[in-house]
Structure formats: C-alpha cells, structure tokens
Amino acid sequence: MVREGDLVAIFNSIHRVMKAEKVLKERRQDFLLIPVPRSLASDCGLAIRYAEADHHSIAAVLAEAELLPELLYRFRDGAFEQLAETFSA
C-alpha cells in the first residue's frame, strides 16, 4: 500500500480529502487515495499517498485550491516519520 519513500498527506475531514482528490485528478497529478495507515491516527480515515518526487507539484495544486493537509508523513525503513505540522508548497 505505501512504498519506501512515499509521502502520506493526512486531512482533518473526509470532505477535504475528497475535494483534494477531485482537484488532483482534474490536474492529472500522480497520487492514490488510501486508508490512513493504522500507525497514524486520523479521524478522517482516508489519506493521499504520492511519491516524494511529486511533492512540489502536488503541494502547489493543493495550496492553490486551499486544501492543504493537516499532517505530512514520509514512509522510510518500515516506519512513518512526520515531516511537518504545516504543509508547504
């Protein structure tokens, strides 16, 4: 489900993650909507997974749509590390 080096963006509501999915699809970004991994707590239940190489383009699209995620994690060496409490393009 989550590959080494992937980023996982966590949103604070299902409504926001679904809007983010729609915007990213419209802009033809490479991402996948996934269940929030069990090791990461979230009330939303869904997250957006994408390759680290795509971070700047995805962040720019989400920032433009005012749909920044609440948290961002990187999957490395079998574990998630939080990158920032605030998401930036």
C-alpha positions as CSV (number, residue, x, y, z in Angstrom):
1,M,0.0,0.0,0.0
2,V,2.7,2.5,1.0
3,R,6.1,2.2,-0.7
4,E,9.5,3.2,0.6
5,G,9.9,7.0,0.3
6,D,6.3,7.7,-0.3
7,L,4.6,10.7,1.3
8,V,1.2,10.4,3.0
9,A,-0.9,13.5,3.4
10,I,-3.5,13.4,6.3
11,F,-6.5,15.7,6.1
12,N,-8.8,16.7,9.0
13,S,-12.1,15.7,7.3
14,I,-13.4,13.3,4.8
15,H,-14.9,16.2,2.9
16,R,-11.4,17.9,2.5
17,V,-9.7,14.7,1.3
18,M,-12.4,14.1,-1.2
19,K,-12.2,17.6,-2.6
20,A,-8.4,17.3,-2.7
21,E,-8.8,14.0,-4.7
22,K,-11.1,15.7,-7.2
23,V,-8.7,18.7,-7.7
24,L,-5.6,16.4,-8.0
25,K,-7.4,14.3,-10.6
26,E,-8.5,17.3,-12.6
27,R,-4.9,18.4,-12.7
28,R,-3.7,14.9,-13.6
29,Q,-1.4,14.5,-10.6
30,D,0.0,11.1,-9.8
31,F,-1.4,10.0,-6.4
32,L,-3.5,7.4,-4.7
33,L,-6.3,7.7,-2.2
34,I,-5.6,5.2,0.6
35,P,-7.0,4.3,4.0
36,V,-5.0,6.1,6.7
37,P,-2.3,3.6,7.9
38,R,-3.1,2.1,11.3
39,S,0.0,3.5,12.8
40,L,-1.2,7.0,12.0
41,A,-4.2,8.4,13.9
42,S,-6.8,10.3,12.0
43,D,-10.5,11.0,12.3
44,C,-10.8,11.2,8.6
45,G,-10.0,7.6,7.6
46,L,-8.5,8.4,4.2
47,A,-5.2,9.9,3.1
48,I,-3.4,10.8,-0.1
49,R,-0.3,8.9,-1.0
50,Y,2.2,10.1,-3.6
51,A,5.9,9.8,-4.5
52,E,8.3,12.3,-2.9
53,A,9.4,13.4,-6.4
54,D,5.8,14.7,-6.9
55,H,5.7,16.7,-3.7
56,H,6.2,20.2,-5.1
57,S,3.6,19.9,-7.9
58,I,1.0,18.3,-5.6
59,A,1.7,20.8,-2.8
60,A,1.2,23.7,-5.3
61,V,-2.1,22.3,-6.6
62,L,-3.4,21.8,-3.1
63,A,-2.2,25.2,-1.9
64,E,-3.9,26.9,-4.9
65,A,-7.2,25.1,-4.0
66,E,-6.8,26.0,-0.3
67,L,-6.8,22.3,0.5
68,L,-3.6,21.8,2.5
69,P,-3.5,18.6,4.6
70,E,-3.2,18.7,8.3
71,L,-0.1,16.5,8.5
72,L,2.5,15.0,6.2
73,Y,4.5,11.8,6.7
74,R,7.3,10.0,4.8
75,F,7.5,6.2,4.9
76,R,11.1,5.2,5.4
77,D,12.7,2.0,6.7
78,G,9.3,0.5,7.5
79,A,8.0,3.4,9.6
80,F,6.4,6.8,9.2
81,E,8.2,10.0,10.1
82,Q,6.3,13.2,10.4
83,L,7.7,15.8,8.1
84,A,5.9,18.9,9.2
85,E,2.9,20.1,11.1
86,T,2.2,22.6,8.4
87,F,2.3,21.7,4.8
88,S,4.1,23.9,2.3
89,A,4.5,24.0,-1.4
